[in-house]
């Protein structure tokens, strides 16, 4: 998952705005981070950011979650591919 500053940079490149408050809200409080990334609450949180920043703010919240999911699952898939290759090599399957 990208650090807050990377999320801010991505938002600025995409929209011309940092949306720092959104990224800090999501990642800034370690005790609430998992709750704030809960995809079952995306509708609720997106509406909250839409009310404050408009549709673009809601989109940036969703994009933050997307980027984090991509990062997490990207690493998982890489690790799985490596483990599969090592296991097949162990058993002589190349």
C-alpha positions in Angstrom: 0.0 0.0 0.0 1.4 3.4 -0.9 2.3 5.8 1.9 0.2 8.9 2.4 2.6 11.1 0.4 2.4 8.7 -2.6 -1.4 8.8 -2.5 -1.3 12.6 -2.4 1.0 12.7 -5.4 -1.2 10.4 -7.4 -4.3 12.5 -6.6 -2.4 15.7 -7.6 -1.3 14.1 -10.9 -4.8 12.9 -11.6 -6.9 15.8 -10.5 -4.6 18.8 -9.8 -5.6 18.6 -6.1 -3.9 16.7 -3.3 -7.0 15.5 -1.3 -4.6 15.2 1.6 -7.4 15.2 4.2 -8.9 12.1 2.5 -5.6 10.2 2.5 -4.7 11.2 6.0 -8.2 10.2 7.2 -7.7 6.8 5.7 -4.1 6.1 6.7 -3.3 8.6 9.5 -4.8 6.8 12.5 -3.3 3.3 12.9 -6.1 2.2 15.2 -8.8 3.1 12.8 -7.0 2.3 9.5 -8.5 -1.2 9.0 -12.0 0.1 9.8 -11.6 3.0 7.3 -10.4 0.6 4.6 -13.5 -1.7 5.1 -14.9 -2.2 1.6 -18.3 -2.9 3.1 -18.5 0.7 4.2 -17.3 2.2 0.8 -20.8 3.6 0.0 -21.1 5.3 3.4 -17.6 6.8 3.3 -17.8 7.8 -0.4 -21.0 9.7 0.4 -19.3 11.4 3.3 -16.5 12.6 1.0 -18.9 13.5 -1.8 -20.7 15.8 0.6 -17.5 17.5 1.6 -15.5 17.5 -1.7 -18.0 16.7 -4.4 -17.9 13.6 -6.7 -14.2 14.1 -7.4 -13.5 13.7 -3.7 -15.6 10.5 -3.5 -13.7 9.2 -6.6 -10.4 9.9 -4.9 -11.5 8.0 -1.8 -12.4 5.1 -4.0 -9.2 5.4 -6.0 -7.2 5.2 -2.7 -8.9 2.0 -1.8 -8.4 0.6 -5.3 -4.6 1.5 -5.2 -4.3 -0.2 -1.8 -6.2 -3.4 -2.9 -4.0 -3.5 -6.1 -0.9 -3.2 -3.9 -1.9 -5.9 -1.4 -3.2 -8.4 -3.9 -0.3 -7.7 -6.3 2.2 -8.8 -3.7 0.0 -11.8 -2.8 0.0 -12.9 -6.4 3.7 -12.5 -6.8 4.3 -14.5 -3.6 2.0 -17.2 -4.8 3.7 -17.4 -8.2 7.1 -17.7 -6.5 5.9 -20.4 -4.1 4.3 -22.4 -6.9 7.5 -22.3 -9.0 9.6 -23.3 -6.0 7.2 -26.2 -5.2 7.1 -27.4 -8.8 10.9 -27.2 -9.0 11.2 -29.2 -5.8 9.2 -32.0 -7.4 11.1 -31.8 -10.6 8.4 -30.2 -12.7 9.9 -27.4 -14.7 
